[in-house]
Amino acid sequence: MTGTTGTPGSSRLSLSDTEAHIELNEAYGAHNYHPLRVVLSTGEGAWVTDVEGRRYLDCLAGYSALNFGHSHPRLVARARDQLGRLTLTSRAFYNDQLGPFARDLAQLTGKEMVLPMNSGAEAVETAIKVARKWGYLIKGVPENQATIVAMEGNFHGRTTTIVSFSTDPVATAHYAPYTPGFRLVPYGDPTALEAAIDDSTVAVLLEPIQGESGVIIPPEGYLQQVRTLCNSAGVLMVADEIQSGLARTGRTFACDHDEVVPDVYVLGKALGGGLYPVSAIAADGDVLEVITPGSHGSTFGGNPLAAAIGREVIAMLQTGEFQTRAETLGDRLAAGLGELVGHGVDKVRARGLWAGVDVSPELSTGRHACEQLLEHGILAKEAHGQTLRLAPPLVASEDDIDLVVAAFRTICSG
């Protein structure tokens, strides 16, 4: 171990000792992640620096939480200002930041009301609760019989309820008994979806693009078919835009590519600007008014700091700058990676500045490819098997995108 400064936990741990930091994490932290062997210390824009002073282009961007990059000066300034004013009141009282945030997010989504939470998983749980309560009180589904249709290959979070309808065995193993009330259908198959909907169905929950599965883009027209089926059956269309939303795909929401408006938007990640956990669902009053005082809540949900940051994020999105950047830079990334198909890359799926790259099995595994990219100053993460997902911050430059393509070309050439 380079520059040993003591046993794990020693107060004399050097900030430049990568292996010591990793050892400390492994000794005292639960092993629920398998990180690449890099210890990051600072970040600015699309770039991060490790404890040894090495710089890397961040092509994961916190699973799209860092759409605006690291330490965006506008967001940092807004957060710093609010930190010095008021950070938490609980929802027992009003605060002067939540109302403006809720109004602006409602306007951004085109919905009438907003229910704020913290993490993305909390937002999904909130959407599930709202859909069920709406089903009982408004649609008239008999109590305890509500069902929600979800998609195979989904990723919506890791709570016990959410993993109950996951098809990832790593996420579900040994967490039973699972929560009932969910039906799974193949993603992109409208016939299977129609067959799964009946009088007990209160909602269809889906990602407009499946991120964790490897940036899986549904067939053309599929989201429109989902919208039509939901309309005809009288069920809620719930779109999880936690990863795909807020400019990542070149539109404010991924649903916008298909001119589809869901009944419920589920938002998180980039809504907090990479500074703070902020999530929410947005829907019209005939849906969200089923939530009454005491029936759902969160101590930190809608706190002044979260609301102030979230409102600044919304203001930045309203210019359209980041949507345009995602589209332009995404075209550049897709074109560059597309040239490698058949030369170490089997397939590239891209929508905006978000790409799933299937590396050839004879060349590498997804994990090994990430380790190779790390050696070339590119931070990426595998999804499953042979697939890497790329999501650079939207503040990346054209030169940054070219570096990504060049690094892939190098590892593909041997």
N, C-alpha and C positions, 0 to 999 in steps of 0.2 A: 504494500500500500504506500503510495507516494506521499511523502511529507506527513507521516503519522504524527498525530498530536495527542494521542491518548485513546482510551477505550470509548466505545459508543456512549454518547451522553456527556463526554468531557466538555467543560466550558471553554477549553482551549482549542476546540475544533477550528481548523483553518477554513476560511471561506474559499480557498483555492484547491481544496482537497476533494476531488470528485469521489474517489472510492470511499473516503470516510463518510461523506454525506449519504451515499448509497447504503453503506453499512448501517448507519444510524437509522435510516428509514426502514430498512429490512428488519432491524432488531426490535423496533418499537411500534412500527405501523403494521396493521393487518394487511395481509397480502392479497388484497382484492383487485390489484392492478399488476400488470407486467410491463413496466415502463422500459423504454430504450435507455441505455446507460449514458445519459447526459443529465447534468444538474444545472438547471437554468437559474440565472440570478437577476438579470435585467432584460427589459424589452422596450423597443420603441418602433412604432410603425409595424412593418411586416417582419422585423428582425428581432432576434433575441440573442443574448450573450450568456455563456455558461460561466461557472465559477473559475474556470481556467482562462477566461478571456476570449474564448473562441466564439465566433458569431455564426448564426444559423438563420436561414430563411424559414419562417414558420408556415408550413403548408397544411397544418391541421387547424390552426386558429381556434383552439378550444372547442372543437367540434361545431364550429360556426358561432361560438359565443363572442369571438373577437373579429367580427366583420369589419370593425372600424380600426383594427390594429391595436397594438399595445400602447397604453398610456396616451391615447389621443388627447392632445392639449385642450381641446374644447370640452371634452367630457371630464377630464381631470380638474379643470378649472371649476366646472359646475359642481362636481362632487366636493371639492375642497371648500367652496363657498358654503354649501349646505352642511358640511361637517362642522363648521363653526357656528351654525345657527341652531339646528334641531335635527336629530337623527331618528328618534323613536318616540311615539306617544302611545302605541297600541291603538286598536280601533275603538277603544272605549271613548275616545275623543276625536273630534275633527282635527285635521292639520291643513295648513295652507298650501300644500303641494299636491295632495291626492286629487282634489277636484280638477285642477287644470290638467294633470296627467290623464285622468280618466276621460275627460272631454277630448283631449287631443288624440288619444288612442282610439276612442270611439269614432272620431272623424277619419282617422287613418284607415280603419277597417271598414268604415261605412256602416257600423253597427250603432245601436242606441245605448248600450250599457257595457260596463267592464267590471270584472271581478278579479282583483289583483291577488297574487300569491308570491311565492319566492322561487322555488325550483321548477324546472320543466315537469318533473314527475308530479309535483303538487298540482300543477295546472291540468295535467291529464286526469288526475284523480278528481279534480273539481269538475271537469267536463263530464266525467262518468256520473258523478253524483247529480249534477244538474240534469243530464239526459234522463236518468232514472226517475228523478222527482217530476220532471216535465211529463214523462210517460204516464206516471200515476195520476197526477193532478189535472193534466190538460188532455192528453190523448185518451185516458181512461183505461189503461192496461190494469188488469187485476193485481192487487198488491202481491209483491214477492215473485212476480212472473216476468218482469222486464228482461229483455235480452238485448245485447249489443253485438253487432256484427263487426269483426275486425279482420285484418289481413294476415295471411301467412307471411313470414319474413319480417314482421313488424318490429319496431323498437320504439317504445313509448316511455320507458323508464324501468325502475327496478323495485318498486314497492311490491308487496305481496299480491295485491290485486292486479297490478299491471303484468307481473310475470305469469300470472295465471292464464293469460292468453298469448304468451310468447311461444314461438316455435324454436327458440334457441335452447338446446338442452343444458348448456353451461349456465344460462340464466335461471333455469327452472329446477334443476336437480336438487332434491332434498329440501325443498321449500313447501311441500304439500302439507296439509290439504289446501287445494287451490280454490280461489273464489269462483263460484258458479256465475252463470248469466252471460256467457260470451260464446259466440260461434265464429269459427274461422273459415275463411274462403281464400282461394288462390288470388294473389294480387294481380289485378289487370284482367280478371275474368268476370264480365258483367252477367253472364248466364248463371254462374255459380252464386253470385251475389243475389240475384233476383230470387233464386231458389231458397236462399237462406233467410230471406225476409218473410215474416209472417205477422199476425196480429199482435204478437208479444214484443216485436222489435221496436225499440225506441230510438236507436241511433245506428249509423254506420260510421265507424271511426277508422280513419286512414291517414297516412302520410301522402301528400301529393307526389313526393319523390321519397323512396325509401333510402335513408342515409346509411344506417348501420349495415344494411344488407349489401352495400356497395354502390350507392347512388343509382338505384334502379328506377328508371323512368317508365311510367306506365304507357301502354299503347295509346296512340293518338285517338282522341275522342273518349277515352275511358272516363275521365273525370266528369265530362258532360253526361255520360251514361249513368254514372253514380248519382249525379244531381237529379236526373230525370226519374230514376228509380225511387230516390228518397221522396221526391215530390209526390209521385203517384201513390206511394205506400203511406205517406204521412209520417215519415220518420226524419230525425235530425241528421243532417250531414255534418260531421265533426272533422275538421281538417287540422291535423297536428302539423303546424308550421314552425315548430320549435327550431329545427335545423334548417328547413328550406326557406323560411320566411325572412323578411326584413332585408331585402335586396340581394341575398346570396345568389339567386338564380337569374338575376338580371331584371327581375320585376320585384315590386314590393312584396308580393306573396307568390309562391309557386303556382297557386290556383289561377293567378292572373293570366298565365300563359294559355289557359284553356277557357278564359272568360267565364270562370265558375266562381260563384260566391257561396261558400258554405254557410250553414246556419250558425255554426260555432267555430271561431278561430281559437286555436290553442297556441300560445306564444311564450317564448322564454329566451334563454341564451343571449342572443345579441340585443335583446331588449334592455339588458343591463350594461351594455357597452363594454363588456369584458371587465368591468370594475366591481360589479355587485350583483348578487342573484336577484333577478326581477322576472316574474312571469305573470301571466294573466290569461283569462279567456274573455272573448268579446262576442256578444250576441245581442239580438234585439230584446226589447222588454218582455215580449210574450214568452220568451224562454227564461231569461234571467230573473224575472220577477217571482219565480217559484222559490227563490232563496229569500228567506226571511230572517230577522234578527235571531241569532243564536243557533241557526240551522247549519251554518258553515262559517269557518273563520281561520285566522292565523294571526299570531301576535305580531309578526314582522311584516305580513302582507300589507302592501300599501303604505309602508312607513315613509316619512318625509324624504329620507336620503334616496331610497329606491325610486320614489315618484319623481324626484328632481332629476335623477340620472335618466330615467326612462323618458321623461318629457324632452330632454335634450336629444336623446337618440331619435325620437319622433321628428323633432325639428330638423335634424340632419337628413332624415329620410325624405322629408317633404320637398327638398330641393331637386330630387331626382338624380343627383350627382353619383351616388353610390350604385344605383340601379344601372346607370349607363356604364360605369366603370366595370361592374361585374359582367355585363354583356360583352363589352369590348375586349377586356382582358381574358374572359372565358373563351371567346372565339380564337384568340391567339394561342391559349393553352391547348385547346382541342385540336387546332390545326397542327401544332408542333408534335403533340403526342400521337396524333393520327398517322403521322409519317413513320412511326415506329411499329405500327400494326404489321405483324408478319415478321418482325425483326426483334423478337424478345417480348413483344406485347401482343396479346391475343385480341383484346377489345378495349375500346375506350367509350365510356358513356359520360356525356357532359351536358350540363344545363347551367348557363351562366358560369360563374367562377367556382364550379363544383364539379369534380370529375371522379369517376370510378375507373380504375385502371386494372385490368386483368393481366398479370404478367404470365408469361409462358411457363408451364410446369417444368420443362426441361432447363429453363434458365434459373429459376429461383422460386422460393415461397414468398408470400407477401411479407412475412416477418423478415426474412433475409434481405429482401429488396429494401425495406425500410432501414435496416442496419447498414446496407451499402450506401443508401442516399445520405444517411447521417455522416458518413465519412466524407461526403462531398458537400457538406454544409446545408443539407436540406432535411427538415423535420417533417416526416409524414408518418402515418399509422395505418397498419393493415386493417381491413374490415373482417373478411373471412377467407381463409385459404389463400388463394392466389391474388386476392383483390386488395388494392390500396385505394384509399379515398384522399383526394386532394382538395383543400379548401383554403387557399391563401387569403389573408386579409384583403379586403377590397381596396386598401390604400397601397397595395403592392404596385410596383412600376412595371412597364413593359420589359425592362432589363431583368427584373426579378423573375418574371414569367419565363423569359428565355433561359435563365439559369436553371430553372426546374427542368425544362425540356432537355437542356444540355446534360444535366446530371442523369436523367433517364437514358439518354442516348449513350452515355459512358457506361452505365451498368449493363445496358443491353448488349453492348459490343464486347463484353467479356471481362 
